[in-house]
Amino acid sequence: MLPYDERRSTGESIRVLVTGAETSGRIALIEILGRRSAASPRHRHHWEDEFVYVLEGEVAFDVDGQRFLRPAGTGLFLPVGREHAFAVVSEEARLLVIMAPAGLERCLAE
């Protein structure tokens, strides 16, 4: 496993748990830790589906202009091509992210 990177300007720390090299490029598994107001910029993936599972805390997702609140124990599927962003609304949150196919985790690790 790779260590957490330094806290990013967006307010979260990211750790790549499983790389595409370990799954023949099929999936990558990423853990994100964030404090209140940590957020990702609005973006879309052109190749990867993403599933985000909230392990701890509560997170607000914006998907194509629709808002979804997800507490711990729930998740959200983000299909390829859908514009999305997230923001931590609890004091802290811990997320597990599955990306398929793998590849994007190389950019996050850098």
Secondary structure, 3 states (H helix, E strand, C coil): CCCCCCCCCCCEEEEEEECHHHCCCCCEEEEEEEECCCECCCECCCCCEEEEEEEECEEEEEECCEEEEEECCCEEEECCCCCEEEEECCCEEEEEEEEECCCHHHHHHC
